[in-house]
Amino acid sequence: MPPRHSPTEVVYPDSDGKPMADNTRQFTYIVTIQGGIAALFADNPNVFVAGDLLWYPVEGDNKIRAAPDTMVVFGRPPGDRGSYLQWREGNLPPQVVFEVLSPGNTAAEMTRKFRFYEQYGVEEYYLYDPDRGALDGWIRREGRLEDVPAMQGWISPRLRIRFALEGLDLVLYRPDGRRFETFLELEQRAEAERQRAEAERQRAEAERQRAERLAEQLRALGIEPDAM
């Protein structure tokens, strides 16, 4: 039986019925950005990172909402949420948001999103179009979102990550210089490291066995290896 709500109670749906991504390329970027930032702040109990989560900035109005592809909130703890109800989160808006364009996004839709982010307190907004290899950014100054003049090499004031376009591809670098990787890339790198470690173990074992054979040969000649 569905839950009952009083006539005056406002319900804030956890879904807008729209897919997170329209294609695999867009999906990969969204997951990589969200996962990379979440990993970057994994040990920080005061940073909340989410992907495709509905954000309601105004209590009492469930029509005012947006679902950034990735959003980052400094000052709020990580954890599961059905949606981001700002008035229950210390009234803190996401300070950083990312959008990854798909062919289905219209200019009018993205204009509405820009105005929403500008009105409701976003400090940094980044927009990437994988099909065109276009990267744009805006940063809040004097209450407005203003263009970042050049995104190539730009370092986010909040996240401290560096942006780069390599061909058409967006590449993000952590403060320690490591690039954001997909899960597949991380697994491939981990497997390569396991193989290198195993090769080193086998090399060390072969060296140990060679040393033991040499010691046996010396003893057969009446020479104590430890006395050499």
Order of alpha helices (4+ residues) and beta strands (2+ residues): alpha-beta-beta-beta-beta-beta-alpha-beta-beta-beta-beta-beta-alpha
